[in-house]
């Protein structure tokens, strides 16, 4: 029998339903930009929420992931007690071609 999570499954917004200003606002925050960059350099579904080196507490981190999901940038799923993440690179690039590449550049 599969282990049931004690929390509700996260709600996701598809990038096709995201206005450009919502995407830009999500990517403008330094903590969220760090999360996106770290996800971009990680294998899909390999990073749990608590594995990111960001200077915020759990509640703030949860808020940042909510914003990223709402902007269509991140997808999350529960694996036992952990919530793991993936960057929705393909879907986001289809909606906003080139935007993610610009944000991920280090110059």
C-alpha positions as CSV (number, residue, x, y, z in Angstrom):
1,X,0.0,0.0,0.0
2,X,1.3,3.4,-1.0
3,X,2.1,5.9,1.8
4,X,-0.4,8.8,1.9
5,X,0.9,12.3,2.3
6,X,-0.4,14.4,5.2
7,X,-0.6,17.5,3.0
8,X,-2.6,18.4,-0.1
9,X,-1.0,17.8,-3.5
10,X,0.4,21.1,-4.9
11,X,-1.6,22.9,-7.5
12,X,0.2,23.7,-10.8
13,X,-0.4,26.4,-13.4
14,X,0.5,25.4,-17.0
15,X,2.8,27.9,-18.6
16,X,0.3,28.4,-21.4
17,X,-2.0,30.1,-18.8
18,X,0.7,32.4,-17.5
19,X,0.9,36.1,-18.5
20,X,4.4,37.4,-19.3
21,X,4.4,39.8,-16.3
22,X,3.6,37.0,-13.9
23,X,6.6,35.0,-15.3
24,X,8.9,38.0,-15.1
25,X,7.8,38.9,-11.6
26,X,8.5,35.3,-10.4
27,X,11.9,35.4,-12.0
28,X,12.8,38.8,-10.6
29,X,13.2,37.7,-7.0
30,X,16.7,36.7,-6.1
31,X,15.7,33.6,-4.0
32,X,13.4,32.3,-6.7
33,X,16.1,32.9,-9.3
34,X,18.5,30.8,-7.2
35,X,15.9,28.1,-7.0
36,X,15.4,28.1,-10.8
37,X,19.1,28.1,-11.5
38,X,19.7,25.2,-9.1
39,X,16.9,23.2,-10.6
40,X,18.2,23.9,-14.1
41,X,21.5,22.3,-13.2
42,X,19.9,19.3,-11.4
43,X,18.3,16.1,-12.7
44,X,14.5,16.2,-12.8
45,X,12.8,15.1,-9.6
46,X,16.2,14.9,-7.8
47,X,15.8,18.0,-5.5
48,X,13.7,18.1,-2.4
49,X,12.5,21.5,-1.2
50,X,14.8,21.5,1.8
51,X,17.9,20.8,-0.3
52,X,18.3,24.3,-1.6
53,X,20.9,26.7,-0.1
54,X,18.7,29.8,0.2
55,X,18.6,32.3,3.1
56,X,14.9,31.9,4.0
57,X,12.9,29.8,6.5
58,X,10.5,27.0,5.6
59,X,7.4,29.2,5.3
60,X,9.1,31.7,3.0
61,X,10.6,28.8,0.9
62,X,7.1,27.3,0.6
63,X,5.8,30.7,-0.6
64,X,8.6,31.0,-3.2
65,X,7.7,27.6,-4.6
66,X,4.1,28.5,-4.7
67,X,5.0,31.6,-6.8
68,X,7.2,29.5,-9.1
69,X,4.3,26.9,-9.6
70,X,1.9,29.7,-10.3
71,X,4.2,31.1,-12.9
72,X,4.4,27.7,-14.6
73,X,8.1,27.3,-13.9
74,X,8.2,24.4,-11.4
75,X,6.3,21.2,-11.0
76,X,6.3,19.4,-7.6
77,X,5.2,16.0,-6.4
78,X,5.3,14.2,-3.1
79,X,7.6,11.2,-2.7
80,X,7.0,9.9,0.8
81,X,7.8,12.6,3.3
82,X,9.7,14.7,0.7
83,X,8.3,17.1,-1.9
84,X,10.5,16.9,-5.0
85,X,10.8,19.4,-7.9
86,X,11.5,19.7,-11.5
87,X,12.0,22.8,-13.7
88,X,9.3,22.8,-16.5
89,X,11.9,23.9,-19.0
90,X,10.3,22.4,-22.1
91,X,6.8,23.7,-21.4
92,X,8.1,27.2,-20.2
93,X,10.3,27.5,-23.3
94,X,7.3,26.7,-25.6
95,X,5.4,29.6,-23.9
96,X,8.2,32.1,-23.6
97,X,11.0,31.1,-26.1
98,X,14.4,32.2,-24.9
99,X,13.3,33.8,-21.6
100,X,14.6,31.0,-19.4
101,X,17.9,30.9,-21.3
102,X,18.4,34.6,-20.7
103,X,17.6,34.2,-17.0
104,X,20.0,31.3,-16.6
105,X,22.9,33.1,-18.1
106,X,25.5,34.1,-15.5
107,X,26.7,37.4,-17.0
